[in-house]
Structures are given as C-alpha cells and as structure tokens.
Amino acid sequence: MGRVAIFAPCFVDQLWPQAGQAAVRLIEALGHEVELADAVCCGQVFGNSGDEKQAEELSRRWLRSHRTFDRVLVLGASCTGYIRARADRPGIEDFCEWMLREGPARFPRSVARRVAVHHSCASQRETHSAGALRELLRRVPDLEVQEPTRVDECCGFGGSFSAGFPELSVRMGQDKLAELQAAGPVEAVVSADCSCLLHLRGVHRGDLRFEHIAELLWEASS
C-alpha cells in the first residue's frame, strides 16, 4: 500500500527493541513496506542538557539520514516533538497518530486485563498525541484502562533531569506509580514513550508489567 519509514529513538533501539519490532509487524500487517534509516540520534539528549551546538549537529544528521522518506513514524512523543521543532518539512508523524488513522477501528483479539495508562509530558504539551493513545486503547477488546487523576503529573524522567537530580527523579517516579494505581490494582502500565517506561520500571519494586503501546496493539492483532 505504501512505503513507510520508522524511526526508533535511542531508548527503543538500545534498551526496548521489542517496541520497535512490534511496530514494524503492525505496519507490515496493514500492508505497508517498512524501511529503516541509519540509527542516528535526533539530538534531543544534548538539547536537554544545554549543548545546543551538538544538538543541532545531530539534528542535521538525522534530517539528512531521513531526507529520502516522505513519511517518518517516530516511536516516542518526545523525539517527535523535538524533530518537528527543527524540521522544516512535513511527514514527521507520531506513531500513535498514524496508527489511529491507518489502523483498524477495532482490533481483532481480546486483551483481557486492567492497565494504567501513562501520558508523557511531550505527548500532552508538544505533539498533543495523548488523545490518540487513549483512542487506540479503546479499540482493544476487553482491555480495561485506568487513567490517573493527575494526568499532567510528570514521571520524573525528563531526560538529563533524572541524571542531574536522581533523588528527586526517583521520588517523582514513585509518586507517579502510586497515582497510576490509586484507583485500583492494575496488571500493567502502558505508554507511548519508552523513556518514561524505562524510568518507571527502574523505580518500581514489584511484578507490574510495562508495555509500549505497539506491543499491546500487536498482541491485540496477532
């Protein structure tokens, strides 16, 4: 049906490859040809740290690496927002936004469990793709979704913030986990940003599962 490039941010590429694998399977199942460009950092980590020179250099490299693709799906709202702010070109899409438009109105397989959903700060303030994540979860049969009262509360990762202020970052993560489970026990936490998931999983002490939305949607598809 079409040629689609997918960009797996550093956290996905290095630490959560199953999210990228699930996304590729989903896109291919919809009849599209998936291509991957060179694994080039978008520069966000340096931008967050105040190293604008290095951030700009990496952003230019990322844009050169993806210049031949009309459409690039990014597996993470924070990288999507960062790239869009620096790319004077259309076609940079958040994965959830694209899946909402191109995916099925109802996924075929039941996923009978209760999950808490975490919306990253970037998905609420930069890409505004939190609504797409909510709607995708509604399309999964038998999935019970629990949202926190304080949807806008940060998980505490914040890129270089977690390295510069580790004790505060951990406490924020603990508070976020408590908020996610305040309305009742859940089996898993689902998000569209692996950076948040990695942070929350590292803070958590227990048997909660942590899933990228692509993993859950592939389970509901296969």
C-alpha positions in Angstrom: 0.0 0.0 0.0 2.8 2.4 0.7 6.4 2.9 1.8 6.8 4.0 5.5 10.0 4.8 7.3 10.1 4.1 11.0 12.5 5.8 13.5 13.3 4.0 16.7 14.7 6.5 19.2 17.8 5.7 21.2 15.9 4.2 24.1 14.0 1.9 21.8 17.0 0.9 19.7 19.3 0.2 22.6 17.0 -0.8 25.5 13.5 -1.6 24.4 13.8 -3.2 20.9 10.6 -5.2 21.3 8.6 -1.9 20.9 10.3 -1.3 17.5 9.8 -5.0 16.4 6.1 -4.8 17.4 5.6 -1.5 15.5 7.2 -2.9 12.3 4.9 -6.0 12.5 1.9 -3.8 12.9 2.7 -1.6 10.0 3.5 -4.5 7.7 0.3 -6.3 8.7 -1.5 -3.2 7.4 0.0 -3.7 4.0 2.8 -1.2 4.1 6.5 -1.6 3.3 8.7 -0.6 6.3 12.1 0.9 5.9 14.7 1.9 8.5 17.1 4.7 8.0 20.5 4.8 9.8 20.2 4.8 13.6 21.1 8.5 14.2 20.2 10.2 17.4 17.8 13.2 16.9 19.9 15.3 19.3 17.3 15.7 22.0 19.5 14.4 24.8 22.1 17.1 24.1 19.4 19.8 23.7 18.0 18.8 27.2 21.5 19.1 28.6 22.1 22.6 27.2 24.6 21.6 24.5 22.9 23.3 21.6 25.8 23.0 19.2 26.0 19.2 19.5 22.2 19.0 19.4 22.0 21.0 16.2 24.7 18.9 14.6 22.9 15.7 15.4 19.5 17.1 14.3 21.1 18.0 10.9 22.5 14.4 10.6 19.1 13.0 11.4 17.4 15.1 8.8 20.0 14.1 6.2 19.6 10.4 7.1 15.8 10.6 6.6 15.7 13.0 3.6 14.6 10.4 1.1 11.5 9.4 3.1 8.2 11.2 2.5 6.8 9.9 5.8 8.7 9.0 9.0 6.9 7.4 12.0 8.6 8.2 15.3 8.2 5.8 18.3 8.0 8.4 21.0 6.3 11.7 21.5 9.4 13.5 23.0 11.5 12.7 19.9 8.6 13.5 17.6 8.2 16.9 19.1 11.9 17.6 19.1 12.3 16.7 15.5 9.2 18.6 14.3 10.5 21.8 16.0 13.7 21.5 13.9 12.5 20.0 10.7 11.2 22.4 8.0 9.3 19.6 6.3 6.1 17.6 6.5 5.7 13.9 7.1 7.2 13.6 10.7 4.4 11.7 12.5 3.9 10.3 15.9 3.3 6.6 15.8 0.0 6.8 17.7 -1.4 9.5 15.4 -0.6 7.4 12.4 -2.0 4.1 13.9 -5.2 5.9 14.8 -5.7 7.0 11.2 -4.4 3.9 9.4 -5.2 1.1 11.9 -8.4 -0.9 12.4 -11.5 0.6 14.1 -11.4 -2.4 16.3 -8.5 -4.8 16.9 -9.4 -8.5 16.4 -8.1 -10.2 19.5 -9.1 -9.8 23.1 -6.7 -8.5 25.7 -8.5 -9.1 29.0 -6.5 -7.2 31.6 -6.6 -4.0 33.5 -3.9 -1.5 32.6 -2.9 2.0 33.8 -2.0 4.5 31.0 0.8 7.0 31.3 0.8 10.0 29.0 4.2 11.6 28.7 4.7 15.3 29.1 5.7 15.6 25.5 2.5 13.8 24.3 0.4 16.3 26.2 2.3 19.5 25.5 4.2 19.1 22.3 2.7 16.5 20.0 -0.8 16.5 21.6 -1.0 12.8 20.8 -2.2 11.7 24.2 -5.8 11.6 22.8 -4.6 9.2 20.0 -3.2 6.8 22.6 -6.4 6.9 24.6 -8.5 6.1 21.5 -6.1 3.2 20.4 -6.6 1.6 23.8 -10.4 1.9 23.4 -10.1 -0.1 20.2 -8.7 -3.2 22.0 -11.5 -5.7 23.1 -11.8 -6.4 26.8 -9.0 -4.1 27.8 -9.8 -2.1 31.0 -8.0 1.2 31.1 -7.3 3.2 34.2 -6.1 6.8 34.0 -4.6 8.7 36.9 -6.4 11.7 38.4 -3.3 13.9 37.8 -2.7 13.1 34.1 -0.3 16.0 33.9 2.0 14.8 36.6 5.5 14.0 35.3 7.0 10.6 35.9 10.3 12.2 36.9 12.5 11.1 34.0 12.8 14.3 32.0 15.9 13.3 30.1 19.0 14.7 31.7 16.9 15.8 34.7 17.0 12.2 36.1 20.8 12.2 35.9 21.2 15.7 37.4 18.6 15.2 40.2 18.4 11.4 40.8 16.8 11.5 44.2 14.0 13.9 43.1 13.6 12.0 39.9 13.1 8.7 41.8 10.6 10.2 44.2 8.6 11.7 41.3 8.6 8.2 39.7 7.4 6.6 42.9 4.6 9.2 43.2 3.6 8.6 39.6 3.4 4.9 40.1 1.2 5.4 43.2 -1.0 7.8 41.3 -1.3 5.3 38.4 -2.6 2.6 40.8 -4.6 4.9 43.1 -8.0 3.8 41.6 -7.3 0.1 42.0 -4.7 -2.6 41.2 -3.5 -2.9 37.6 -1.5 -5.6 35.8 0.5 -3.3 33.6 1.5 0.3 32.8 1.2 1.3 29.1 2.7 4.3 27.4 3.8 5.5 24.0 7.2 6.6 25.4 9.9 4.0 26.3 11.9 6.6 28.2 9.1 7.0 30.7 8.5 3.3 30.8 12.2 2.5 31.5 12.3 5.1 34.3 9.1 3.8 35.9 10.2 0.2 35.6 13.5 1.0 37.2 11.8 2.7 40.1 9.1 0.0 40.6 9.6 -2.8 43.1 7.0 -5.5 42.2 5.5 -7.5 39.5 3.9 -4.8 37.3 4.4 -5.2 33.6 5.5 -2.2 31.5 4.4 -2.1 27.8 4.8 0.2 24.9 1.6 0.8 23.0 2.9 -1.0 19.9 3.5 -4.2 21.9 0.0 -4.2 23.3 -1.6 -3.4 19.9 0.4 -6.3 18.3 -0.9 -8.6 20.9 -4.4 -7.5 20.0 -3.7 -8.0 16.3 -1.9 -11.4 16.2 
